[in-house]
Amino acid sequence: MNFLVLEDDEKFADFLSKSLSIYGKVFIAKDFESAKKLLSTHEFECAILDIKIGNEIIGPKIAKLSKKRGVAHVIAVTNFENDEDLIRQSYESGVDDFLKKSNLRTHLEFFIKKLVNGRELRKNVQRITKTTYITKDADLIDSLESICNTYAPMEPIFISGESGVGKTQLAKCLKYLLGMSGELIELNCAGLDDEIIKSELFGHEKGSFTGANQQKIGKVELASDGILFLDEVGDLPLSTQETLLKVIEEKEFTRVGGVKKIYSNFLLVTATLKNLEELVISGKMRADFFNRINGRMIHIKPLRERKADLKILIDHFLGQAIRSVFMDSDAKEILLNYSWPGNIRELSKVIFSLSDVKSGIVTKDVVAKYFFDKNLFGNSQAQGRAVTGVVSSGFLTEEQIAYVKENQSLSKLQERIKNEFFAFALQEHQNNKNLISKNYRISRRSLFYYLKDVKNKRAPK
């Protein structure tokens, strides 16, 4: 790696030369012309530029030229106090980081490692999203790259997404992408009371409460130099939120019943199905705790919004099955048209079940029979397209026609579709009627009328 250093302070230039030499070759320029000449004769991965050389502001000019010559990362340094106009001008010229010299001296290793790691970051994210957490979703990939290239590596991360989208799996990927040396320690907070939660998180000393027959090491301690992943963080009791908030900020805690301070430098990753903002409004979550865990966000879209992912995941799970089977295109089309309310978890279960088909060939009839036998349509979505086939109208299905013939009633089909649709909508939005009304453009009055009869009601047979 080649470094260009534009610096007329000999002591600081010497410091940079010695410090950077372990990472690559360092070229020192003391004025505009020598920096310009070096850029024309050499290729550089990084340029560290003093904003002011002598009495002239030339850093932004060299920064702009550096970017034109393909320099990946440009750092501007200054002895000045923060000058907003100079900061703006520098970033507009292509500077990636603007620092005081004192900060660069203190944190040089961090910035260089960030630069070195940044070259491998995209490769690592691409590798992970092709092999471990399979996705082509550009928004998710951008979020991963942004978080892994952060200036605050221990800032808490919040993962949002529906049940079954793979939040825990993604948390495990973060451990690798962030290069955490410690372990990923998990705790599902759902249904645990305050006493149990605190014992699980912070551990306890022998005799600290009835039943504490021996010392227990808590998950916060076990997660040191690694990740503490709290699933369903919305279920944390308020008193635990207060305690954990202090631990996140100070990285110190005591075991239940103990007095000794224990240090743990962990990265907190949280997830929940609940709406955290609504929990704050209702008083079930502290506002300061919400603000602390909501620092960096990763949103995982539901599978129904990731058709490209659905295609590759079907093939992925078919390839993972113990027994190889053939699935024809019509069968895959049914799977692609299903809404997958259980997301990746549901998809993997269905694919592994279908791989047991005796003939070894999965056709559309095999898939339709499996879905119908398991009553997946009855609780998740209207029959719609995901049945035995679509007739010439492009919407009405053969199964729907057969249902009308069997019951000699069109109204029963209409009632069934209505029941199944609202059962799906309630599940999709966790019974949040405001979201159902907004997303499906149904008035609150009409929605109340519909749900009065169909809420939690199974479709007629």
N, C-alpha and C positions, 0 to 999 in steps of 0.2 A: 504494500500500500504506500502510495506517495502522498506526502503532505506539503502543501504550500503555506509558508508562514510569512505574512507581511507585518513586520515589526521593526521599529527603529530604536526601541529600548533594548539595549544589548543584554541586560540581565534577564529580562523576561523572554527574549528570543533564545537565550542560552538554556533557560529552564524548559521551554517548549521543545527545543532540539533534543535535549537529553531525555525528556519524558516520552517523547513520541518515537524516538529511535528504536524502542523495543517493539514497536508495531510496524515500522517500515522506514522508508527513506525520507529525510526532511530537507526541504529546500528553503533557504532563508532569503527573503527580499526585503530591502530597506527603503525602497521608494517605488513610485508608480511604474516607471519604465522597466526596472528589473523584474517586478512582478509580472508585467505584461509580457516580457521576453520569456520568462519561465513558462507561462501559460501557453505560449506559442511553440515551445520546444519539448514540453513534457506533458504527460497525462497525470492528473491528480484525482484522488478519490475524496480528499478533504482539503479545504482551505481555511486557515485561521487568520483573520484580517483585522489589524488595528484600524479603527475607524479614522483616527487622526494621525497623520504622519507629518511631523513638524507642525506647521500652523495650518495645514490644508486637510480638509475632509475628503479623503480619497477611497476609503473603505467601500462605500456603496458602488463606486465606479468599477473597482476590481471584482466586487461580488457579482455585478451584472455580467462582466466579461468572463468570470469563472463559470457561471451557469451556461453561457453560450458555448464554452469549451468543454462542457460535459462533466464538470465537477459535481459529484453527487451531494456533498454536504458542505455548506459554507457557514462558518461561525464568525460573527463579528464581535470584537472585544473593545472595551473602552475603559478609561479611568474616570470618565465623567459620571456625574449623578444622572439618574434617569432623565433623558431628554426625549419627550414624547414625539416631537417632530423627527428627530434623528432615528428613533426606533422605527417609526412608520416608514421613513425613507429607506432604511436598511432592509426591512422585510419586503418592501415593494421592489427592491433591486435584486431580490433572490436569496437573501440571507435566510438560513434555516433556524439559527439560534443567535440571540443577541445577549451577551453576557458582560458583566463587569470582570475585569482581569482577576480580581481577588476571588470571584466565584469560579472562574475557569481553573485557577491554580488549585483551589480546594477540591473541585469536582471533575478535574480533567479525566481521571480514570473512568468515571461513570460515563462521560460523554463519548470517549473513544470506544469503550465497550459497547455503548449503544449504537455507535456507527458501525463497528465490526459486526455486531449481532444483527443489525438492520439488513446487512447484505444477505444473511441467511434466513431472515424472517419470512420473506415471501415464499422461499422454498419450503420452509417448515410448515407454514400455513397450508400451502398447496398439498404437501404430503399428508398432513393430518386430515384435510377435507376430502382426500381421495381414498383414505384407508381406514381412518378411525371414526371421525364424525363426518359422514359422507354428505356433502352438500355442494351445490353450484350456486347457491344464493349469494349474489354479489354483496348485498347489505350485510349479511352475516360475516362473510369473508373480510369485508372492510372493517367491521367492528373488531374482529380478532386481530387484524394487523395493527389497528390503531391502539388497542389495549396493550399489545405486546411491545409496542414502540413508544410507550408512555414515558413521561418524565417523573411520574410518581408511581413506581412499580408496586408499592404496598397499599395503594389506595383501594378501598373495598370495591368489589364488583357485584352488581346485581343482575341476575339472569331472569328474564321474564319469558313467559310462554305457557301454552296450555299443557295439560297433563299428557305425558307420553312423548313429548317432542325431543327428549334427550338432554335435559338440563344437567343431570348428574354426569352423563358421558362427556358433555362439553366441559364441565368443571375439571374432569380428569385430563382433558386435552390441554387446559390452561396450565396445569402443573408442568407439562412437558414444554409448552411454548414459552413459558416464562422462565424456564430453567430453574425451578424451585428444587432445592436439594433435599428438603424435608418431604413428609408424606402428605397425602390428601386424606383428611379425617372428616368423615361425614356424620351428620346428626339430623334426623327428621324430627322437627319440633312439634308436629301435629299430635294433639291429644296428651301432651306431657304437662304435668303441673309444675309450679314454680320450684318446689323442692327437688324434684327429679331432674328438671332442666339444669339447675345450678350444680347439682352433683355430677351430672353428665359433662357439663362444660368445664367446670373448674376442679372437679375431683373433691374428695373429702378425706379428712383424717380419721383414723380409727377412733370409734367412740363418739364421733361428733353428733350422731343422732341414733335413735333406736334402729338396730339392724346394721349399723356401720361397724362390722366386725373386723375390718382391715382397711388399710389405707387404699385409696383409689386415685389413680392418675387421671385427670380430666382431659377432655378432647382439646381444649385450648393449649395445654402443655404438650400434648402429643403432636400438635400441628406446628410446632415451632420450626421456622425456616421452610414451612410448607403451606398448605391451604386448609383452612377450616371452612367446610362447606355446610351451611345450614339450609336445609330444605324446609319449605313451609315456614319461613321466618315470620310470617304474619301471625302465627300462633304463639309467638313468644310472649310470656306474661310481662306486664309493664315493669315490675320490679327487676326482672332479669334483663329487660332492655336497658334500664338505667345502669345496672352493673356492667353489662357487656359494652355499653357505650364508653365507659371509663377505661375498660381494658383495651378497646380498640385504639384509643388515643394514647394511653400510657404504656401499653404492652406489658403491664404488670398486673398480677392478681394474687389472691390467696385462696387456698383450698377451703372448702366449707369446714368450719371448726378449727382452722389453722390460723397462724399469725405470720408465718414466713412469707415474704414477698417472692414471687416466682416470675421470671421474665420469659416471655414467649413472643418472638418476632414472626407472627403469622399473617398471611393474607386472608382476609375474610371474603368469602364468596357466598352470596345468599340467593335464594329463589323462592317463589311462592306463586300460587294460582290466584291469590286474592289481590284486590286492588288496594295497594298500600295507601294511596291518597284518601280513599274512603275510610280506611282504618284510622288514619290520623284525624279525619273529621269526626268520626264516631267516638274518638277517645280511646280506641283499642291499641293505638301505636303512638309513642312519643314523637313529636315533630322533630326533635333534635336527633333521635335515633334514625328516623326516616331519612333525614338529610345526610346523615353520616354514611349509611349503607347504600345510598342511592348515588354514589359518586360517579362510577363508570358503569354504563349499562350495555348489556347484550340482549337483544330481543330475537327470539327464535320464532319464526313464523310457523303457523300450523301447516301440516302436510298438504292440506287442500289448496294452499296458496303457493305450493312449491312443486308444480307438475314436473319440472325437469328433475328434481330430486326424487320424486316418486318413481319415475322410470328407472333410474339407476339403483334405487333402493330395492325395487322388486328383483332385479337381476342379482343384486348383492346378496339378498337373503336366500334366493334360490341357490346361489353358489355356496352358501354356508351350510345348507341342509346336508345331513349325513348321506342321504340318498339323492342322487341327481334325477330330476324329472324334466320333461319337456312341457312348456306352457305355450300354447298357441297365441297368436296375436289377438284373437277375439276375446280370449280369457283375460289377457292383459288389459284390453280395452275396458272390460268391466271393472277391473281393479282401479284403473286410472279415473273412472267416472264416479267412484265411490268417494264419499266425503272424509272418511277416516277420522271420526271424532276422537278415537283413541291414539291417533297419530302414529309415530314410528313403533311404539310398543304394540299397538294393535296390528299394524302391518306385518311385523315379524312373526307374531303369533299365527296370523292367517296363512302366511306363506309356508311356514313350517308344517302347519296342519295339511295344507294342500299337497305338500310334497309326499304325503303318505298315501296318495291315491293309488289304488292297487294296480291300475293299468300303466302307471308311470307317465301318462299323458294327461295334462290338465287342459280341458276344453272349457268353453264358456258355460256349458251345461253343468260341468263339475263345480265351477265357481258359483253359479247361480244357486245350485242345490245346497252348497255349503252355507252360503249367506242366508238362504231361506230357512234351512234347518236350524241354524244358530239364532234365528230371529234377529239378525243384525239390523235389518231394515225397520223392524217394528219399533225400535227405540232410538234410532239415530237419524234416519233420513227417509224421505218418501222413496217409493220404489224407483221413480224417475227412470234414468237410463241404465241403472245398474241391475238389470234383470236379464231374462233370456234373449232379449233382442229388441230392436226398435223397428216398428212398422213404418210404412211409407210416410206417415205424417212427420216423422222426425222427433216426436215427443211421446205420443201414446205407445205403450209397450204391449207386447203379447200377453204378458202376465196380468196387466191391468184389464185387458179385454176378457181374459179367462175369468178374472175375479167378478166382473160384471155379469158374465154369462152364468157363472156358478150361483151367484146370489140373486140373479134376476133383478138387479137394482143398481142404477147409476149413483143414486144418492149415497149408498153404502161405500162406494169407492171414494166419492168426494169426502165423506166423513173420515174415512181411513187416512186419506192423504192429509187432511187438515190436522188430524190427531198426531200423525207421525211428524209433520212439519213442526208443529209447536213443541212437541216433545224434544225434537232435535234442537230447536232454537233455545229452549230453556237450558239444555245441557251445554250447548255451545257457549252461552253467555253466563253460565253459572247463576241462572235464575234472575239475572239483572234485566228487569223489564224495560228500563230506560234504554239500554243498549239494543235490545230487540226492536223496540219502537224506532230507534234512530237508524239502525243498519238495514232494516227491512221496510222502512218508510210506512209503518202502520201506526195510525193514530192511537194515542193512549186509551181512548174510549173504546175503540174497536178491539184493541189488544186485550183489554180487561174482559170484554164480552167473550172473545174466543177462549181465553185461558180459563174462564170460569168453568167451562165444560171439559176441557182437554188436559189441563195441567196434571202431570203425573199419571195420566190415563193411557193405558195401552191401546193400540189400534184394535178394532174389532176383527175377529177371525172370519 
